[in-house]
Every structure is written in C-alpha cells, then in structure tokens.
Amino acid sequence: MKKIKVLLSVLLIAALLAAMSGCYVIRGQKMDKVKGTYKLTNYTYTPSYERREGYTPDRRDYINDEKYQYEDYLIITGSGSGYYVHKEVGAPAFVREVTLSYEYSQEDSSKVEYVVWNDAISKNQTSDIYRLGVNGKSLNHSIAAFDYTQLFTKKQMRSEDLYVRWEKVDNATDLSYAQKQLGTLKEYDYEGYGVRGIYELWSSTDMETGTLVESKFQYFYYVIDTAKGTTTAKVYYALKETPTQQVEKTVPFSGDGEWATMTIDGAIWYVDPDWGTYYYNESEGLKHQIICVSSDILDARVQELIAGRLPTVTE
C-alpha cells in the first residue's frame, strides 16, 4: 500500500509539472509572418528552492541584471537553419548557426505554432527555452512555479520559474539587422560552436601498459575559440612543485573543417571516434586526453576553474 501511495504521489507531481509548463498563449501565424529577426526582451529564471523564512531565492534577470545584460537576436529564416546572435557584458558579440524546425497547427496546417531551435551543444532538444510558442509577433516559453512538499524530507519547496520572450523587430532573415545593432560579429559555424570551450588535460596513459601516468601539472587548461579566422589558443597551467605560479601562453591553433582534429602548438589532437567527447594526442609512448569542461571561454570562467584546482591552504 505504501509503495502505491508513493507511486501516486510521484505521478501527481509529474502531472503538475506537465500542467504548469508552457503556460502561454499560442496564436499561430503563416510562415511569411513568422520569418524575420527577433530580439530577446525577457529572460528570467529562478531555480527550485526550499521555502523557508528569511530566504531570498536566486532570481536571475538575464536582460537587466548588471552581471548579464544579454542582447540576443534569433533569426528565423523559414528553412532548416538560422542564426543566434549573443552579446553579454564584458564579451564581444558573436553569432552561431542553429538548426530550426517548425510545428504546425492541427486545425490549420498553414500556420506555425512552435519554432524549435538548437545549436551543436543542445542538439535535438525540444523542451525548455529551445521550443518557442508563436503568439502573433512574439515567441514565448514559460514554466510557472508551484509549491510542493518533498516526499521523504518533507521540505516545503517551490519549483523552478522560467519566462522567455522574443519580439519580432525586423523582417530580415539574414544578419543585417543584428549587425546594425551590434556591429562586427564573431562567427561560428554549426559544428565549430560545439567544439568551442575550455579543455582540461584529463589523463595521460602509458600506451604499452595501459597504466595512468601521474601528471606533473597542478592544472592544465586550453582555451579553444573556434570562431572563423581564429589562429591562436590560450594555455594556462601550473606545475605541482609550484602550484600557485600560473603560466599563461598564447599558442598557434587550427582545426580541420569538420573538427575531427585540432592542431594546438604544433601537436595534433584527434577527436575520440567512439565517444566524440574528448580529444587525444599520442607522443613519446603516452596517450594524452583533453576534455571540454566548459563552453564558456571568458577569462572569469577560466580563473574559476583554476581556483578549484589549487591546493587548500591550511593554517
């Protein structure tokens, strides 16, 4: 009986989540009216949190908060590909290619009710901010928060809250409008954006014995920017014998057209053929692996990762 009650509770919560997701008006439009350039005008998010006296939830306003100040544009072309332009405080504006798909009304097959966009990182996702409901000249997605009690801890909780709104600002189906607003844009092709990131030296293995070799580094990171025309990468590392002495270098960098290989400071790195989640290099009897630990390549993120690798200071 207890198991049945627990199962019913889980199903009830799942039903509530489904019911409270996507609470916005859908007013489909014909493709000619959907196509164009949209500006991100609202993007607020509050993670799930415990409701307790004196606690203020972490509500993020990505448009207006000084630490974010997003200025984003989504270009809907009417075809299977489009563009996403992003600008935030402290970083240059850039554009990446995205895939686009469209969901039509069951009552009127000439009208688009949802636009789904994805980049190389979010591939094939159809939930959250990637599936946008059409409402006249705007695109929307929202998840309304609701209160609930955790089954076993009995904590009083509030679920996440999300609101995203894009408004059509121009009929342009190319980058012309966004470039007028933001100027020169760094450009990423679809696959290149998926490779962009901070890579950490993960392991070194003796190729003959298969045993791991202890690293001489306290930390070692490559910062890889795959924007078109980029010819350098940055390296950050410290040796274990001098863990607080950071070395920073700029080194030559290139990638092949499909990003199966990258050449960094003269060494060729190959993407793993089975998993595709890391690159490896073989030299002097060792197989070295680097893995992407962040798609954010800003210096603040690099320093955050480095701080997590520094030895703990004890008094």
C-alpha positions in Angstrom: 0.0 0.0 0.0 2.8 2.4 0.9 4.5 1.7 -2.5 1.2 2.5 -4.3 0.9 5.8 -2.3 4.4 6.8 -3.2 3.9 6.0 -6.9 0.7 8.0 -6.9 2.5 10.9 -5.3 5.2 10.8 -7.9 2.6 10.7 -10.7 0.8 13.6 -9.2 3.9 15.7 -9.1 4.8 14.7 -12.7 1.3 15.7 -13.8 1.6 19.1 -12.0 4.9 19.7 -13.7 3.4 18.9 -17.1 0.3 21.1 -16.4 2.3 24.1 -15.3 4.8 24.0 -18.1 4.3 26.1 -21.2 1.7 28.4 -19.7 1.4 31.0 -22.6 -1.0 31.8 -25.4 -0.4 30.2 -28.8 -1.6 32.2 -31.8 -0.1 30.6 -34.9 1.0 32.5 -37.9 1.8 31.7 -41.5 5.4 31.2 -42.3 5.8 34.5 -44.2 4.9 36.3 -41.0 6.9 34.1 -38.7 10.2 34.7 -40.7 12.4 37.5 -39.5 14.6 38.8 -36.7 13.5 38.5 -33.1 15.1 40.2 -30.1 15.2 38.6 -26.6 13.1 41.0 -24.5 12.5 38.9 -21.4 14.6 36.1 -19.9 14.1 35.5 -16.2 14.9 32.3 -14.3 14.5 31.2 -10.6 15.8 27.7 -9.7 13.8 25.5 -7.5 14.4 26.3 -3.8 13.2 25.5 -0.3 10.6 27.8 1.1 11.9 28.9 4.5 11.7 32.1 6.5 14.2 34.8 5.6 15.4 33.1 2.4 15.5 35.1 -0.8 15.6 33.0 -4.0 18.3 33.5 -6.7 16.2 35.2 -9.3 18.1 35.9 -12.5 17.2 38.6 -15.0 19.5 38.0 -17.9 18.4 41.1 -19.7 18.6 43.7 -16.9 21.0 42.4 -14.3 24.3 44.2 -14.5 26.3 40.9 -14.5 24.5 39.6 -17.6 22.9 42.3 -19.8 22.1 40.0 -22.6 21.3 41.4 -26.1 20.3 38.4 -28.2 18.7 38.0 -31.6 17.2 34.9 -33.2 16.9 34.9 -36.9 14.1 32.7 -38.3 14.7 32.0 -42.0 11.8 29.6 -42.7 14.3 26.9 -43.7 16.1 24.3 -41.5 18.9 26.6 -40.4 19.1 30.1 -38.9 21.2 32.2 -36.6 21.5 33.0 -32.9 23.3 36.3 -32.0 24.5 36.7 -28.5 26.0 39.7 -26.6 26.6 39.9 -22.9 28.5 42.3 -20.6 32.3 42.0 -20.8 32.4 39.9 -24.0 32.3 40.5 -27.8 29.1 39.8 -29.7 29.0 36.6 -31.7 26.8 34.6 -34.0 26.4 30.9 -34.3 24.5 28.8 -36.8 21.5 26.9 -35.4 19.0 24.3 -36.7 15.4 25.3 -37.0 12.2 23.2 -37.1 8.6 24.1 -37.1 5.4 22.6 -35.6 2.2 23.4 -37.4 -1.4 23.7 -36.1 -3.5 20.6 -36.3 -6.5 22.8 -37.1 -4.8 24.9 -39.8 -1.8 23.3 -41.3 -0.7 26.6 -42.9 0.0 28.1 -39.5 3.2 27.7 -37.5 2.5 27.3 -33.7 6.0 26.4 -32.4 9.6 27.2 -33.6 12.3 24.8 -32.2 16.0 26.0 -32.4 19.1 24.1 -31.5 22.8 24.6 -31.7 25.6 22.0 -31.7 25.5 21.8 -27.9 21.8 21.5 -27.3 21.3 19.1 -30.3 17.7 17.8 -30.8 16.3 19.2 -27.5 12.6 20.2 -27.8 12.0 21.4 -24.3 12.9 24.4 -22.1 14.0 27.5 -24.0 14.5 25.7 -27.3 10.8 25.2 -28.1 9.1 28.6 -28.6 5.4 29.2 -28.9 4.2 31.6 -31.6 1.9 34.4 -30.4 1.5 36.9 -33.2 4.8 38.8 -33.5 6.4 37.2 -30.4 7.9 33.8 -29.4 7.4 32.6 -25.9 8.3 29.9 -23.4 7.4 29.7 -19.7 7.4 27.4 -16.8 5.3 28.7 -13.9 6.5 27.9 -10.3 4.3 25.9 -7.9 4.6 24.9 -4.3 5.0 21.3 -3.2 6.4 19.1 -0.4 9.2 16.7 -0.9 8.1 13.1 -0.3 10.8 11.9 2.1 12.4 15.0 3.5 9.0 16.8 3.9 10.7 20.1 2.9 8.4 22.8 1.7 9.6 23.6 -1.9 8.9 25.9 -4.8 9.6 24.6 -8.3 11.7 26.5 -10.9 10.2 29.5 -12.7 11.2 30.5 -16.2 9.9 33.1 -18.6 11.4 33.7 -22.1 10.0 36.2 -24.6 11.3 37.2 -28.1 9.7 40.0 -30.1 9.9 40.5 -33.8 11.9 43.6 -34.6 12.6 43.2 -38.3 11.7 41.1 -41.4 15.4 40.4 -42.1 16.2 36.7 -42.5 19.9 37.4 -42.5 22.3 39.1 -40.1 21.8 42.6 -41.4 19.6 43.9 -38.6 21.6 42.4 -35.8 24.9 43.8 -37.3 23.4 47.3 -37.4 22.7 47.0 -33.7 25.9 45.3 -32.5 28.5 45.9 -35.2 31.0 43.3 -36.2 30.1 39.7 -35.0 32.5 36.8 -34.4 31.1 34.0 -36.5 30.8 30.3 -35.6 29.6 27.6 -38.0 27.3 24.9 -36.5 29.9 22.3 -35.7 32.6 24.8 -34.7 30.4 26.2 -31.9 30.1 22.7 -30.4 33.8 22.4 -30.1 34.4 25.9 -28.6 35.3 25.7 -24.9 37.8 25.2 -22.1 39.6 21.9 -22.3 41.4 20.3 -19.3 44.2 17.8 -19.5 42.4 14.9 -18.1 44.8 12.0 -18.2 48.0 10.5 -19.6 48.2 6.8 -20.2 51.2 4.6 -21.0 50.3 3.2 -24.4 52.2 -0.1 -23.8 50.9 -1.0 -20.3 47.6 1.0 -20.2 48.5 2.4 -16.8 47.9 6.0 -15.8 50.9 8.3 -15.5 50.9 10.8 -12.8 50.7 14.3 -14.1 53.4 16.9 -13.4 50.8 19.7 -13.6 48.7 21.1 -10.8 46.3 22.1 -13.5 46.4 22.5 -17.3 43.8 24.1 -19.5 43.5 25.0 -23.2 41.0 27.8 -24.1 39.8 27.0 -27.6 38.0 29.6 -29.6 36.7 28.1 -32.8 35.4 31.3 -34.4 36.1 31.7 -38.1 39.5 33.2 -38.7 40.9 32.3 -35.2 44.6 31.2 -35.4 45.6 31.1 -31.7 44.6 29.4 -28.4 45.5 30.2 -24.8 47.2 27.8 -22.4 47.0 28.1 -18.6 49.0 25.8 -16.3 50.9 25.4 -13.1 53.4 22.7 -12.1 52.7 20.6 -8.9 56.1 21.8 -7.5 54.9 25.4 -7.9 51.1 25.2 -7.8 50.5 28.9 -7.3 52.7 30.1 -10.1 50.4 30.4 -13.1 51.8 30.2 -16.6 49.8 31.8 -19.4 50.7 31.5 -23.1 49.2 32.2 -26.5 50.0 29.4 -29.0 49.2 28.6 -32.7 45.9 26.9 -33.3 43.9 25.5 -36.2 41.2 22.9 -36.8 40.1 20.9 -39.8 36.8 21.7 -41.5 34.8 19.0 -39.6 36.7 19.4 -36.3 37.9 15.8 -36.3 41.4 17.2 -35.5 42.8 20.2 -33.8 46.4 21.4 -34.0 47.5 23.2 -30.9 51.0 24.5 -30.5 52.2 22.0 -33.2 50.6 18.9 -31.6 47.7 17.2 -33.4 44.7 16.2 -31.3 42.2 13.7 -32.6 38.6 13.5 -31.6 37.6 10.2 -30.0 35.9 8.2 -32.7 33.6 6.2 -30.4 32.5 8.8 -27.9 33.3 12.1 -29.5 33.5 13.9 -26.2 37.2 14.3 -25.9 40.4 14.7 -28.0 43.6 12.7 -27.6 47.2 13.1 -28.7 49.9 10.3 -28.8 53.5 11.2 -28.2 56.6 9.6 -26.6 54.7 6.4 -25.7 51.9 8.3 -23.9 48.3 8.9 -24.8 47.1 12.3 -23.5 43.4 13.2 -23.3 41.8 16.6 -23.0 38.1 17.0 -22.3 35.8 20.1 -22.6 34.8 21.2 -19.1 33.1 24.5 -20.0 31.6 26.0 -23.2 32.1 29.4 -21.6 35.6 30.7 -22.7 35.6 34.0 -20.8 38.6 34.6 -18.5 36.4 34.7 -15.4 35.3 31.1 -16.1 39.0 30.1 -16.6 40.0 31.6 -13.3 37.0 29.9 -11.6 38.1 26.5 -12.8 41.8 27.2 -11.8 40.7 28.2 -8.3 39.0 24.8 -8.0 42.3 23.0 -8.7 44.5 25.0 -6.3 45.7 23.2 -3.1 43.7 24.0 0.0 45.5 26.4 2.3 45.6 25.3 6.0 46.6 27.4 8.9 
